[in-house]
Amino acid sequence: MTSLSITSETMPADGLRAAAAAMMATMLAAVAAWRARAAQRHALAELDARMLRDIGLGPAERRSEIAKPFWRG
């Protein structure tokens, strides 16, 4: 198996900085999405039966959603 190695010999310094910045932005966006999902699932867990009916969910659907790990959409 071959691995891809990006070094200053294969990519100019500006390209390395741009690649690192893009990777960091992608990672930060993923973390933000994970945090938002976790907060939404926590809020869903707090809803009573009337509120669940208002949004069209039943107890089984709520249990299924809040049981998902934060990284699963």
C-alpha angles and dihedrals in degrees: 000000000000122000125208114237121188112198136157087265093061100034132031118248093254090054091049091051092048092048092048091048091049091049091049092049090051092049093048091049090052092050091048091051091049092051092048091050092049091050092048092050091048090052090047090053089056096055119108125224094268093052091048090053089050091059094040100251130128128210093261092053091049092050090049093051098045091047091063117101115248093253094059115086 
